[in-house]
Amino acid sequence: MNNLKLLSLADRRVEATLAFLLKLIDRRVDAPVLLFVINFKVPTHLTRSNSSFVVPFHSTNYGRNNPIHCMMRICNEHLGFF
């Protein structure tokens, strides 16, 4: 993989997830229902938190792997405020 400069499957999934979420926010993907479900974090005062989305807590893996929540969590981990 290193010799051919290929990304791992996990890295490609993260890139695809981030690309889809950014296209959804920029409205290049027409899905108002999905955009409505995304929880943007709007701080009321200056904090050190650099997350862009509020991801609800899930006590089960089933809830944690919800596609929308997974996208928001990945974006918080990799981009912070974009």
Protein Blocks (a to p, Z undefined) as FASTA:
>chain_A
ZZnopacfklmmmmmmmmmmmmmmnopaccfklmmmpccdddfbdcfbfcfbdcdddfbf
klmmpmklmmmmmmmmmnopZZ
